């Protein structure tokens, strides 16, 4: 995905050409993070961490011995 950047300014002597900038496209990159040796985007990382938390909660509940009264 790409979008255009600022091309011309509007202040200073010479009008719009005084602050001219090179015209080029900027590509948008995903915000990647390394988690347990894998690269995840921010959205995927949240879902992975949520699923891991729910798994650990269920494991701790199943590992606790029943309380006898």
QUIZI-V170362 format. One record per helix or strand. SS is the DSSP state (2 for helix, 1 for strand). FROM is the first residue (numbers start at 1). LEN is the number of residues. If there is no record, write none. Layout:
# QUIZI-V170362
ss=SS from=FROM len=LEN
ss=SS from=FROM len=LEN
This chain:
# QUIZI-V170362
ss=1 from=2 len=3
ss=2 from=15 len=3
ss=1 from=25 len=3
ss=1 from=32 len=4
ss=1 from=38 len=4
ss=2 from=42 len=22
